[in-house]
Amino acid sequence: MNAVTACARMPGTIASSASPASFRSTAEPVSTRSTPQIWAATSRGLVHRPPLLFLDEPTTGLDPQSRAELWDHIRRLREEQGMTVFLSTHYLDEADALCDRLLVIHRGGILAEGTSAELKDRVSRDPGAPPPTLDAAFLAITGTAIDAEG
């Protein structure tokens, strides 16, 4: 299993592109939930203003507007309450934009840790080439292309 996980100090965000089984909810799978159900589940997790919030694939299945609204809300929580967010996501653009620290996890082992910029610096590129993406960094760090197991 491949993953990118970001970890942060408060306030912060942690991201993972494949969450460990121990963080999986017993709630209904995201693919069968509607946007209001996702908002309701997120709201239930915030009722007691926890200092640490775990979000497992919170934007899967959301339309672009709902996705942006959710991230705006999470950013406000981080800023206003100093909340740390542990984010599990397959959307590396989300991890790149939202996370302070990242861990690259591949087949159950942590291969790298750092900021998005630090991980991207590990990618070799030709002079004058555009900057690497976090996707490119993940593939370079794991030494693989996207494998058949998903």
MDAnalysis code that builds the backbone (N, CA, C; Angstrom):
import MDAnalysis as mda
import numpy as np

u = mda.Universe.empty(450, n_residues=150, atom_resindex=np.repeat(np.arange(150), 3), trajectory=True)
u.add_TopologyAttr("name", ["N", "CA", "C"] * 150)
u.add_TopologyAttr("resid", np.arange(1, 151))
u.add_TopologyAttr("resname", ["MET", "ASN", "ALA", "VAL", "THR", "ALA", "CYS", "ALA", "ARG", "MET", "PRO", "GLY", "THR", "ILE", "ALA", "SER", "SER", "ALA", "SER", "PRO", "ALA", "SER", "PHE", "ARG", "SER", "THR", "ALA", "GLU", "PRO", "VAL", "SER", "THR", "ARG", "SER", "THR", "PRO", "GLN", "ILE", "TRP", "ALA", "ALA", "THR", "SER", "ARG", "GLY", "LEU", "VAL", "HIS", "ARG", "PRO", "PRO", "LEU", "LEU", "PHE", "LEU", "ASP", "GLU", "PRO", "THR", "THR", "GLY", "LEU", "ASP", "PRO", "GLN", "SER", "ARG", "ALA", "GLU", "LEU", "TRP", "ASP", "HIS", "ILE", "ARG", "ARG", "LEU", "ARG", "GLU", "GLU", "GLN", "GLY", "MET", "THR", "VAL", "PHE", "LEU", "SER", "THR", "HIS", "TYR", "LEU", "ASP", "GLU", "ALA", "ASP", "ALA", "LEU", "CYS", "ASP", "ARG", "LEU", "LEU", "VAL", "ILE", "HIS", "ARG", "GLY", "GLY", "ILE", "LEU", "ALA", "GLU", "GLY", "THR", "SER", "ALA", "GLU", "LEU", "LYS", "ASP", "ARG", "VAL", "SER", "ARG", "ASP", "PRO", "GLY", "ALA", "PRO", "PRO", "PRO", "THR", "LEU", "ASP", "ALA", "ALA", "PHE", "LEU", "ALA", "ILE", "THR", "GLY", "THR", "ALA", "ILE", "ASP", "ALA", "GLU", "GLY"])
u.atoms.positions = np.array([
    [0.850, -1.169, 0.000],
    [0.000, 0.000, 0.000],
    [0.899, 1.236, 0.000],
    [0.575, 2.220, -0.805],
    [1.340, 3.455, -0.898],
    [0.647, 4.549, -0.113],
    [1.429, 5.482, 0.449],
    [0.822, 6.577, 1.184],
    [1.748, 7.756, 1.294],
    [1.175, 8.905, 1.395],
    [1.887, 10.104, 1.806],
    [1.170, 10.588, 3.046],
    [1.916, 10.814, 4.094],
    [1.346, 11.299, 5.336],
    [2.082, 12.555, 5.730],
    [1.353, 13.537, 6.142],
    [1.990, 14.766, 6.605],
    [1.744, 14.897, 8.085],
    [2.741, 15.335, 8.803],
    [2.536, 15.554, 10.219],
    [2.951, 16.969, 10.551],
    [2.327, 17.540, 11.539],
    [2.585, 18.927, 11.854],
    [2.492, 19.165, 13.344],
    [3.106, 20.239, 13.770],
    [2.959, 20.691, 15.138],
    [1.752, 21.613, 15.164],
    [1.161, 21.810, 16.315],
    [-0.046, 22.640, 16.376],
    [0.310, 24.075, 16.058],
    [-0.484, 24.818, 15.280],
    [-1.532, 24.256, 14.455],
    [-0.919, 23.580, 13.256],
    [-1.513, 22.531, 12.767],
    [-0.925, 21.822, 11.657],
    [-1.888, 20.899, 10.976],
    [-1.371, 20.272, 9.955],
    [-2.158, 19.308, 9.219],
    [-1.277, 18.126, 8.901],
    [-1.841, 16.952, 8.955],
    [-1.142, 15.721, 8.647],
    [-1.899, 15.066, 7.506],
    [-1.200, 14.541, 6.511],
    [-1.908, 13.951, 5.377],
    [-1.400, 12.567, 5.073],
    [-2.260, 11.751, 4.535],
    [-1.886, 10.412, 4.121],
    [-2.668, 10.047, 2.875],
    [-1.984, 9.499, 1.875],
    [-2.724, 9.099, 0.681],
    [-3.274, 7.682, 0.805],
    [-2.921, 6.981, 1.854],
    [-3.522, 5.677, 2.152],
    [-3.472, 5.525, 3.660],
    [-4.584, 5.586, 4.292],
    [-4.591, 5.621, 5.739],
    [-4.383, 4.238, 6.337],
    [-3.697, 4.183, 7.487],
    [-3.539, 2.910, 8.177],
    [-4.897, 2.374, 8.610],
    [-5.030, 1.080, 8.658],
    [-6.305, 0.463, 9.032],
    [-6.757, 0.923, 10.409],
    [-5.814, 1.234, 11.293],
    [-6.195, 1.635, 12.642],
    [-6.906, 2.974, 12.676],
    [-6.805, 3.772, 11.611],
    [-7.475, 5.058, 11.569],
    [-8.797, 4.985, 10.829],
    [-9.165, 3.840, 10.316],
    [-10.395, 3.712, 9.537],
    [-11.620, 3.763, 10.454],
    [-12.605, 4.465, 9.999],
    [-13.854, 4.584, 10.729],
    [-14.740, 3.379, 10.414],
    [-15.645, 3.093, 11.302],
    [-16.625, 2.050, 11.032],
    [-17.864, 2.655, 10.387],
    [-17.807, 3.963, 10.099],
    [-18.935, 4.651, 9.474],
    [-19.098, 4.178, 8.035],
    [-20.212, 4.574, 7.452],
    [-20.530, 4.224, 6.074],
    [-19.415, 4.684, 5.138],
    [-19.022, 3.888, 4.140],
    [-17.966, 4.279, 3.220],
    [-18.286, 5.594, 2.515],
    [-17.238, 6.391, 2.285],
    [-17.405, 7.701, 1.670],
    [-18.117, 7.612, 0.334],
    [-17.841, 6.584, -0.450],
    [-18.406, 6.488, -1.788],
    [-19.924, 6.416, -1.791],
    [-20.521, 6.056, -0.671],
    [-21.977, 5.964, -0.616],
    [-22.593, 7.134, 0.146],
    [-21.774, 8.075, 0.585],
    [-22.284, 9.209, 1.336],
    [-22.488, 10.411, 0.427],
    [-23.433, 11.250, 0.793],
    [-23.674, 12.484, 0.066],
    [-22.916, 13.615, 0.749],
    [-22.840, 14.776, 0.090],
    [-22.167, 15.935, 0.669],
    [-22.735, 16.298, 2.035],
    [-24.072, 16.361, 2.218],
    [-24.589, 16.670, 3.562],
    [-24.158, 15.651, 4.615],
    [-24.054, 14.375, 4.236],
    [-23.616, 13.358, 5.192],
    [-22.156, 13.577, 5.580],
    [-21.330, 13.968, 4.617],
    [-19.923, 14.228, 4.914],
    [-19.807, 15.419, 5.857],
    [-20.574, 16.493, 5.585],
    [-20.567, 17.667, 6.460],
    [-21.048, 17.295, 7.861],
    [-22.086, 16.471, 7.946],
    [-22.615, 16.071, 9.250],
    [-21.581, 15.264, 10.031],
    [-20.913, 14.343, 9.357],
    [-19.891, 13.529, 10.027],
    [-18.740, 14.410, 10.514],
    [-18.324, 15.360, 9.700],
    [-17.247, 16.266, 10.091],
    [-17.684, 17.127, 11.269],
    [-18.908, 17.621, 11.219],
    [-19.433, 18.464, 12.303],
    [-19.486, 17.703, 13.622],
    [-19.921, 16.437, 13.577],
    [-19.973, 15.617, 14.801],
    [-18.585, 15.506, 15.427],
    [-17.565, 15.420, 14.602],
    [-16.210, 15.316, 15.120],
    [-15.684, 16.598, 15.730],
    [-16.354, 17.719, 15.451],
    [-15.886, 19.019, 15.931],
    [-16.664, 19.553, 17.127],
    [-17.730, 18.880, 17.521],
    [-18.610, 19.374, 18.579],
    [-17.839, 19.712, 19.849],
    [-16.901, 18.884, 20.235],
    [-16.179, 19.073, 21.498],
    [-14.856, 19.822, 21.323],
    [-14.651, 20.417, 20.139],
    [-13.438, 21.204, 19.848],
    [-12.161, 20.444, 20.222],
    [-11.932, 19.325, 19.582],
    [-10.753, 18.529, 19.926],
    [-9.466, 19.240, 19.493],
    [-8.374, 19.039, 20.228],
    [-7.101, 19.639, 19.825],
    [-6.492, 18.912, 18.617],
    [-6.946, 17.683, 18.368],
    [-6.463, 16.871, 17.261],
    [-7.666, 16.294, 16.530],
    [-7.722, 16.500, 15.222],
    [-8.835, 16.021, 14.415],
    [-8.304, 15.085, 13.343],
    [-8.866, 13.874, 13.262],
    [-8.511, 12.916, 12.226],
    [-9.560, 12.981, 11.124],
    [-9.119, 13.208, 9.892],
    [-10.008, 13.230, 8.735],
    [-9.526, 12.180, 7.744],
    [-10.355, 11.180, 7.478],
    [-10.004, 10.100, 6.570],
    [-10.722, 10.324, 5.240],
    [-9.975, 10.739, 4.228],
    [-10.526, 10.957, 2.887],
    [-11.773, 11.845, 2.925],
    [-11.716, 13.019, 3.572],
    [-12.937, 13.805, 3.762],
    [-13.512, 14.407, 2.487],
    [-12.728, 14.529, 1.439],
    [-13.244, 15.177, 0.226],
    [-13.553, 14.211, -0.901],
    [-13.384, 12.923, -0.665],
    [-13.713, 11.947, -1.697],
    [-15.193, 12.037, -2.022],
    [-15.500, 12.200, -3.284],
    [-16.877, 12.262, -3.730],
    [-17.517, 13.632, -3.645],
    [-16.781, 14.635, -3.155],
    [-17.350, 15.975, -3.075],
    [-17.175, 16.722, -4.396],
    [-18.119, 17.587, -4.699],
    [-17.966, 18.450, -5.865],
    [-16.935, 19.528, -5.522],
    [-16.359, 20.207, -6.523],
    [-15.294, 21.187, -6.261],
    [-15.689, 22.298, -5.281],
    [-16.913, 22.781, -5.346],
    [-17.333, 23.840, -4.437],
    [-17.378, 23.343, -2.993],
    [-17.960, 22.181, -2.776],
    [-18.040, 21.615, -1.424],
    [-16.641, 21.299, -0.896],
    [-15.769, 20.817, -1.760],
    [-14.390, 20.512, -1.367],
    [-13.690, 21.785, -0.886],
    [-13.824, 22.879, -1.648],
    [-13.198, 24.152, -1.277],
    [-13.779, 24.688, 0.031],
    [-15.092, 24.570, 0.204],
    [-15.737, 25.040, 1.439],
    [-15.256, 24.256, 2.652],
    [-15.106, 22.943, 2.496],
    [-14.618, 22.127, 3.601],
    [-13.212, 22.556, 3.990],
    [-12.329, 22.747, 3.012],
    [-10.952, 23.140, 3.326],
    [-10.889, 24.531, 3.934],
    [-11.744, 25.458, 3.477],
    [-11.785, 26.788, 4.101],
    [-12.176, 26.663, 5.570],
    [-13.150, 25.809, 5.842],
    [-13.596, 25.595, 7.225],
    [-12.475, 24.983, 8.068],
    [-11.796, 24.004, 7.540],
    [-10.697, 23.361, 8.277],
    [-9.561, 24.359, 8.522],
    [-9.236, 25.179, 7.528],
    [-8.191, 26.208, 7.722],
    [-8.577, 27.169, 8.850],
    [-9.846, 27.579, 8.885],
    [-10.301, 28.478, 9.959],
    [-10.151, 27.807, 11.320],
    [-10.496, 26.528, 11.420],
    [-10.340, 25.817, 12.684],
    [-8.884, 25.802, 13.133],
    [-8.005, 25.563, 12.188],
    [-6.570, 25.548, 12.517],
    [-6.132, 26.901, 13.044],
    [-6.550, 27.962, 12.354],
    [-6.125, 29.308, 12.729],
    [-6.766, 29.773, 14.036],
    [-8.067, 29.568, 14.184],
    [-8.803, 30.099, 15.325],
    [-8.655, 29.262, 16.585],
    [-8.523, 27.944, 16.443],
    [-8.489, 27.070, 17.613],
    [-7.149, 26.391, 17.822],
    [-6.201, 26.587, 16.903],
    [-4.902, 25.941, 17.046],
    [-4.978, 24.431, 16.926],
    [-5.977, 23.952, 16.190],
    [-6.214, 22.523, 16.051],
    [-5.187, 21.884, 15.107],
    [-4.730, 20.702, 15.457],
    [-3.906, 19.906, 14.565],
    [-4.836, 18.955, 13.804],
    [-4.616, 18.832, 12.505],
    [-5.469, 17.982, 11.675],
    [-4.605, 16.884, 11.069],
    [-5.027, 15.644, 11.262],
    [-4.390, 14.493, 10.635],
    [-5.264, 14.145, 9.452],
    [-4.726, 14.305, 8.262],
    [-5.497, 14.152, 7.039],
    [-5.051, 12.935, 6.257],
    [-5.981, 12.097, 5.922],
    [-5.737, 10.965, 5.043],
    [-6.365, 11.312, 3.704],
    [-5.550, 11.327, 2.626],
    [-6.080, 11.687, 1.319],
    [-5.271, 11.058, 0.201],
    [-5.949, 10.759, -0.889],
    [-5.262, 10.320, -2.097],
    [-4.986, 11.499, -3.012],
    [-5.490, 12.661, -2.646],
    [-5.289, 13.866, -3.449],
    [-4.029, 14.579, -2.968],
    [-2.910, 14.328, -3.642],
    [-1.654, 14.900, -3.196],
    [-1.621, 16.413, -3.345],
    [-2.462, 16.977, -4.231],
    [-2.550, 18.429, -4.320],
    [-3.098, 18.998, -3.011],
    [-3.996, 18.265, -2.342],
    [-4.496, 18.700, -1.043],
    [-3.371, 18.678, -0.009],
    [-2.628, 17.597, 0.018],
    [-1.518, 17.493, 0.962],
    [-0.512, 18.613, 0.716],
    [-0.232, 18.888, -0.552],
    [0.723, 19.929, -0.915],
    [0.254, 21.297, -0.420],
    [-1.016, 21.604, -0.593],
    [-1.547, 22.921, -0.245],
    [-1.843, 23.089, 1.242],
    [-2.166, 22.012, 1.941],
    [-2.686, 22.124, 3.302],
    [-1.721, 21.713, 4.404],
    [-0.709, 20.929, 4.085],
    [0.077, 20.283, 5.134],
    [1.401, 20.966, 5.410],
    [1.745, 21.002, 6.691],
    [3.021, 21.561, 7.120],
    [4.156, 20.545, 6.995],
    [3.873, 19.316, 7.342],
    [4.868, 18.241, 7.319],
    [4.241, 17.026, 6.669],
    [5.057, 16.262, 5.961],
    [4.557, 15.060, 5.294],
    [5.450, 13.881, 5.606],
    [4.843, 12.706, 5.633],
    [5.563, 11.438, 5.687],
    [5.206, 10.686, 4.420],
    [6.195, 10.068, 3.800],
    [5.919, 9.195, 2.665],
    [5.983, 7.775, 3.193],
    [4.854, 7.079, 3.067],
    [4.743, 5.704, 3.539],
    [4.536, 4.821, 2.325],
    [5.331, 3.778, 2.225],
    [5.211, 2.855, 1.097],
    [5.288, 1.440, 1.634],
    [4.245, 0.659, 1.348],
    [4.176, -0.740, 1.781],
    [4.427, -0.908, 3.275],
    [3.821, -0.004, 4.043],
    [3.865, -0.104, 5.490],
    [5.065, 0.527, 6.165],
    [6.010, 1.075, 5.403],
    [7.188, 1.689, 6.004],
    [7.303, 3.158, 5.662],
    [7.822, 3.946, 6.612],
    [8.044, 5.370, 6.373],
    [9.355, 5.527, 5.615],
    [9.270, 6.115, 4.414],
    [10.453, 6.302, 3.578],
    [11.034, 7.702, 3.651],
    [10.200, 8.697, 3.932],
    [10.687, 10.070, 3.956],
    [9.781, 10.925, 4.816],
    [10.348, 12.023, 5.319],
    [9.601, 12.993, 6.113],
    [10.141, 14.370, 5.788],
    [9.259, 15.339, 5.742],
    [9.690, 16.712, 5.509],
    [8.548, 17.581, 5.035],
    [8.884, 18.805, 4.700],
    [7.894, 19.693, 4.112],
    [7.682, 19.272, 2.667],
    [6.655, 19.803, 2.072],
    [6.396, 19.511, 0.670],
    [7.597, 19.925, -0.183],
    [8.140, 21.099, 0.101],
    [9.295, 21.589, -0.663],
    [10.504, 20.668, -0.482],
    [10.736, 20.199, 0.733],
    [11.860, 19.293, 0.983],
    [11.706, 17.986, 0.215],
    [10.487, 17.460, 0.177],
    [10.266, 16.219, -0.554],
    [10.419, 16.437, -2.057],
    [9.938, 17.553, -2.556],
    [10.065, 17.861, -3.984],
    [11.528, 18.061, -4.383],
    [12.341, 18.559, -3.456],
    [13.772, 18.759, -3.746],
    [14.499, 17.444, -3.996],
    [13.922, 16.348, -3.601],
    [14.541, 15.037, -3.831],
    [14.403, 14.564, -5.274],
    [13.561, 15.244, -6.045],
    [13.316, 14.858, -7.436],
    [14.363, 15.518, -8.316],
    [15.095, 14.710, -9.087],
    [16.060, 15.288, -10.018],
    [15.319, 15.778, -11.253],
    [15.777, 16.892, -11.780],
    [15.137, 17.438, -12.974],
    [16.165, 18.180, -13.806],
    [15.835, 18.337, -15.066],
    [16.701, 19.057, -15.979],
    [16.630, 20.545, -15.687],
    [17.761, 21.266, -15.901],
    [17.727, 22.718, -15.719],
    [16.655, 23.329, -16.632],
    [15.903, 24.261, -16.103],
    [14.864, 24.914, -16.877],
    [13.540, 24.170, -16.893],
    [13.515, 22.960, -16.346],
    [12.270, 22.185, -16.299],
    [11.358, 22.776, -15.224],
    [10.064, 22.595, -15.364],
    [9.158, 23.105, -14.324],
    [9.420, 22.413, -12.999],
    [9.051, 23.061, -11.904],
    [9.262, 22.433, -10.589],
    [8.487, 21.120, -10.487],
    [9.029, 20.156, -9.746],
    [8.341, 18.869, -9.609],
    [7.082, 19.000, -8.763],
    [6.171, 18.098, -8.975],
    [4.946, 18.033, -8.183],
    [5.159, 17.100, -6.999],
    [4.236, 17.115, -6.069],
    [4.313, 16.174, -4.956],
    [4.101, 14.751, -5.461],
    [3.290, 14.585, -6.520],
    [3.139, 13.265, -7.138],
    [4.486, 12.744, -7.628],
    [5.251, 13.601, -8.305],
    [6.567, 13.206, -8.815],
    [7.506, 12.866, -7.662],
    [7.432, 13.645, -6.578],
    [8.273, 13.361, -5.414],
    [7.919, 12.008, -4.811],
    [6.628, 11.727, -4.689],
    [6.195, 10.442, -4.142],
    [6.744, 9.297, -4.984],
    [6.598, 9.403, -6.290],
    [7.075, 8.332, -7.174],
    [8.598, 8.190, -7.100],
    [9.308, 9.310, -7.007],
    [10.768, 9.250, -6.909],
    [11.203, 8.627, -5.585],
    [10.559, 9.007, -4.506],
    [10.923, 8.508, -3.192],
    [10.631, 7.011, -3.050],
    [9.499, 6.588, -3.595],
    [9.154, 5.172, -3.484],
    [9.889, 4.340, -4.536],
    [10.445, 5.003, -5.535],
    [11.164, 4.289, -6.578],
    [10.281, 3.469, -7.469],
    [9.022, 3.861, -7.570],
    [8.068, 3.095, -8.353],
    [7.204, 4.004, -9.197],
    [6.612, 3.393, -10.164],
    [5.485, 4.029, -10.847],
    [4.250, 3.560, -10.082],
    [3.102, 4.001, -10.484],
    [1.890, 3.550, -9.814],
    [1.762, 2.061, -10.067],
    [1.737, 1.270, -8.972],
    [1.761, -0.179, -9.172],
    [0.368, -0.775, -9.287],
    [0.360, -1.986, -9.752],
    [-0.894, -2.702, -10.061],
    [-1.769, -2.900, -8.832],
    [-1.161, -2.976, -7.634],
    [-1.972, -3.212, -6.452],
    [-2.740, -1.977, -6.030],
    [-2.465, -0.824, -6.636],
    [-3.250, 0.362, -6.371],
    [-2.635, 1.207, -5.351],
])
